[in-house]
């Protein structure tokens, strides 16, 4: 079962498609799976990296504060 988008790519030789066009063709289940995959692959690592950077900065600030007290 091909979507209109898949047919358009195969017949017209389209090399790129806007994300909005792909999302319009998705069922609710496909869209939810897509959102979850994007979160796990892109958003979550960025957020975890930000949290780690904040922890490192906090540690550095605490160390600097202790050094200045001494």
MDTraj code that builds the backbone (N, CA, C; nanometers):
import mdtraj as md
import numpy as np

residues = "UNK UNK UNK UNK UNK UNK UNK UNK UNK UNK UNK UNK UNK UNK UNK UNK UNK UNK UNK UNK UNK UNK UNK UNK UNK UNK UNK UNK UNK UNK UNK UNK UNK UNK UNK UNK UNK UNK UNK UNK UNK UNK UNK UNK UNK UNK UNK UNK UNK UNK UNK UNK UNK UNK UNK UNK UNK UNK UNK UNK UNK UNK UNK UNK UNK UNK UNK UNK UNK UNK".split()
xyz = np.array([
    [0.0850, -0.1174, 0.0000],
    [0.0000, 0.0000, 0.0000],
    [0.0900, 0.1243, 0.0000],
    [0.0951, 0.1921, -0.1111],
    [0.1792, 0.3113, -0.1240],
    [0.0972, 0.4367, -0.0960],
    [0.1614, 0.5327, -0.0347],
    [0.0970, 0.6620, -0.0143],
    [0.1149, 0.7450, -0.1402],
    [0.0386, 0.8517, -0.1503],
    [0.0528, 0.9423, -0.2653],
    [0.1950, 0.9956, -0.2734],
    [0.2533, 1.0214, -0.1590],
    [0.3895, 1.0744, -0.1554],
    [0.4888, 0.9747, -0.2143],
    [0.4742, 0.8471, -0.1769],
    [0.5642, 0.7451, -0.2315],
    [0.5488, 0.7349, -0.3827],
    [0.4249, 0.7414, -0.4309],
    [0.4013, 0.7370, -0.5748],
    [0.4655, 0.8576, -0.6436],
    [0.4525, 0.9745, -0.5846],
    [0.5083, 1.0960, -0.6428],
    [0.6609, 1.0846, -0.6526],
    [0.7239, 1.0317, -0.5501],
    [0.8695, 1.0174, -0.5498],
    [0.9132, 0.9207, -0.6590],
    [0.8449, 0.8079, -0.6711],
    [0.8836, 0.7073, -0.7688],
    [0.8573, 0.7538, -0.9116],
    [0.7417, 0.8149, -0.9367],
    [0.7026, 0.8510, -1.0718],
    [0.7749, 0.9761, -1.1206],
    [0.7791, 1.0793, -1.0391],
    [0.8348, 1.2064, -1.0834],
    [0.9835, 1.2196, -1.0561],
    [1.0411, 1.1258, -0.9841],
    [1.1834, 1.1324, -0.9550],
    [1.2191, 1.2423, -0.8577],
    [1.1302, 1.2725, -0.7664],
    [1.1550, 1.3769, -0.6681],
    [1.2670, 1.3318, -0.5760],
    [1.3663, 1.4188, -0.5561],
    [1.4799, 1.3821, -0.4724],
    [1.4649, 1.4278, -0.3286],
    [1.3871, 1.5334, -0.3062],
    [1.3675, 1.5791, -0.1693],
    [1.2211, 1.6171, -0.1495],
    [1.1765, 1.5989, -0.0269],
    [1.0386, 1.6267, 0.0078],
    [1.0383, 1.7006, 0.1400],
    [0.9516, 1.8003, 0.1524],
    [0.9417, 1.8744, 0.2776],
    [0.8855, 1.7855, 0.3875],
    [0.9350, 1.8067, 0.5058],
    [0.8899, 1.7300, 0.6208],
    [0.7402, 1.7466, 0.6419],
    [0.6892, 1.8663, 0.6185],
    [0.5467, 1.8922, 0.6353],
    [0.4630, 1.8022, 0.5448],
    [0.5105, 1.7794, 0.4230],
    [0.4383, 1.6930, 0.3292],
    [0.4356, 1.5490, 0.3782],
    [0.5460, 1.5051, 0.4336],
    [0.5532, 1.3683, 0.4849],
    [0.4598, 1.3522, 0.6039],
    [0.4602, 1.4496, 0.6938],
    [0.3769, 1.4422, 0.8136],
    [0.2287, 1.4397, 0.7770],
    [0.1890, 1.5156, 0.6758],
    [0.0483, 1.5169, 0.6337],
    [-0.0002, 1.3791, 0.5919],
    [0.0889, 1.2986, 0.5385],
    [0.0536, 1.1655, 0.4883],
    [0.0514, 1.0594, 0.5987],
    [0.0994, 1.0927, 0.7178],
    [0.1103, 0.9933, 0.8253],
    [-0.0216, 0.9720, 0.8977],
    [-0.0403, 0.8482, 0.9419],
    [-0.1536, 0.8196, 1.0296],
    [-0.1171, 0.8677, 1.1696],
    [-0.2134, 0.8679, 1.2598],
    [-0.1864, 0.9118, 1.3973],
    [-0.0786, 0.8250, 1.4620],
    [-0.0858, 0.6938, 1.4385],
    [0.0127, 0.6021, 1.4963],
    [0.1518, 0.6290, 1.4408],
    [0.1601, 0.6499, 1.3092],
    [0.2892, 0.6784, 1.2466],
    [0.3466, 0.8092, 1.2992],
    [0.2602, 0.9096, 1.3152],
    [0.3052, 1.0397, 1.3638],
    [0.3571, 1.0297, 1.5066],
    [0.2868, 0.9565, 1.5917],
    [0.3323, 0.9392, 1.7295],
    [0.4667, 0.8666, 1.7341],
    [0.4821, 0.7633, 1.6526],
    [0.6089, 0.6894, 1.6460],
    [0.7211, 0.7818, 1.5970],
    [0.6909, 0.8619, 1.4955],
    [0.7873, 0.9564, 1.4401],
    [0.8316, 1.0567, 1.5464],
    [0.7352, 1.1126, 1.6191],
    [0.7670, 1.2097, 1.7249],
    [0.8545, 1.1463, 1.8322],
    [0.8214, 1.0241, 1.8720],
    [0.8992, 0.9554, 1.9753],
    [1.0418, 0.9296, 1.9275],
    [1.0557, 0.8832, 1.8036],
    [1.1893, 0.8563, 1.7486],
    [1.2731, 0.9836, 1.7412],
    [1.2125, 1.0939, 1.6954],
    [1.2859, 1.2207, 1.6874],
    [1.3272, 1.2688, 1.8258],
    [1.2381, 1.2512, 1.9240],
    [1.2707, 1.2907, 2.0607],
    [1.3898, 1.2102, 2.1109],
    [1.3825, 1.0777, 2.0947],
    [1.4895, 0.9900, 2.1433],
    [1.6213, 1.0160, 2.0716],
    [1.6155, 1.0446, 1.9425],
    [1.7370, 1.0582, 1.8627],
    [1.7989, 1.1974, 1.8708],
    [1.7167, 1.3021, 1.8802],
    [1.7696, 1.4380, 1.8715],
    [1.7502, 1.5205, 1.9986],
    [1.6290, 1.5274, 2.0477],
    [1.5970, 1.6175, 2.1587],
    [1.6576, 1.5681, 2.2901],
    [1.6365, 1.4420, 2.3217],
    [1.6849, 1.3867, 2.4494],
    [1.8368, 1.4009, 2.4648],
    [1.9169, 1.3651, 2.3622],
    [2.0621, 1.3826, 2.3776],
    [2.1027, 1.5285, 2.4002],
    [2.0349, 1.6212, 2.3330],
    [2.0655, 1.7627, 2.3543],
    [2.0337, 1.8050, 2.4969],
    [1.9183, 1.7618, 2.5459],
    [1.8788, 1.7973, 2.6817],
    [1.9745, 1.7364, 2.7838],
    [2.0123, 1.6110, 2.7627],
    [2.1058, 1.5461, 2.8542],
    [2.2415, 1.6152, 2.8505],
    [2.2842, 1.6564, 2.7318],
    [2.4102, 1.7293, 2.7200],
    [2.4050, 1.8622, 2.7931],
    [2.2911, 1.9311, 2.7845],
    [2.2745, 2.0578, 2.8549],
    [2.2778, 2.0382, 3.0056],
    [2.2117, 1.9338, 3.0533],
    [2.2106, 1.9053, 3.1969],
    [2.3520, 1.8755, 3.2445],
    [2.4263, 1.7967, 3.1673],
    [2.5643, 1.7632, 3.2040],
    [2.6499, 1.8889, 3.2092],
    [2.6330, 1.9768, 3.1116],
    [2.7103, 2.1014, 3.1075],
    [2.6784, 2.1885, 3.2288],
    [2.5526, 2.1951, 3.2672],
    [2.5122, 2.2720, 3.3856],
    [2.5757, 2.2134, 3.5111],
    [2.5766, 2.0815, 3.5234],
    [2.6389, 2.0169, 3.6397],
    [2.7886, 2.0487, 3.6455],
    [2.8534, 2.0448, 3.5299],
    [2.9969, 2.0750, 3.5252],
    [3.0224, 2.2201, 3.5653],
    [2.9407, 2.3110, 3.5145],
    [2.9558, 2.4531, 3.5486],
    [2.9321, 2.4758, 3.6974],
    [2.8312, 2.4105, 3.7524],
    [2.8020, 2.4238, 3.8950],
    [2.9197, 2.3753, 3.9786],
    [2.9771, 2.2611, 3.9397],
    [3.0913, 2.2070, 4.0103],
    [3.2091, 2.3029, 4.0051],
    [3.2348, 2.3589, 3.8868],
    [3.3446, 2.4552, 3.8704],
    [3.3231, 2.5775, 3.9584],
    [3.2008, 2.6290, 3.9596],
    [3.1701, 2.7452, 4.0425],
    [3.1888, 2.7151, 4.1909],
    [3.1453, 2.5964, 4.2322],
    [3.1624, 2.5579, 4.3727],
    [3.3095, 2.5462, 4.4084],
    [3.3887, 2.4876, 4.3203],
    [3.5324, 2.4752, 4.3444],
    [3.5976, 2.6126, 4.3523],
    [3.5594, 2.7019, 4.2630],
    [3.6148, 2.8379, 4.2639],
    [3.5749, 2.9124, 4.3907],
    [3.4530, 2.8914, 4.4371],
    [3.4053, 2.9560, 4.5585],
    [3.4847, 2.9071, 4.6803],
    [3.5110, 2.7778, 4.6851],
    [3.5899, 2.7213, 4.7959],
    [3.7322, 2.7771, 4.7932],
    [3.7918, 2.7877, 4.6738],
    [3.9274, 2.8412, 4.6613],
    [3.9350, 2.9874, 4.7058],
    [3.8344, 3.0651, 4.6727],
    [3.8376, 3.2075, 4.7105],
    [3.8151, 3.2258, 4.8597],
    [3.7471, 3.1323, 4.9250],
    [3.7268, 3.1407, 5.0705],
    [3.8552, 3.1102, 5.1458],
    [3.9402, 3.0289, 5.0864],
    [4.0653, 2.9900, 5.1511],
    [4.1655, 3.0936, 5.1290],
])
top = md.Topology()
chain = top.add_chain()
for i, resn in enumerate(residues, 1):
    res = top.add_residue(resn, chain, resSeq=i)
    for name in ("N", "CA", "C"):
        top.add_atom(name, md.element.get_by_symbol(name[0]), res)
traj = md.Trajectory(xyz[None], top)
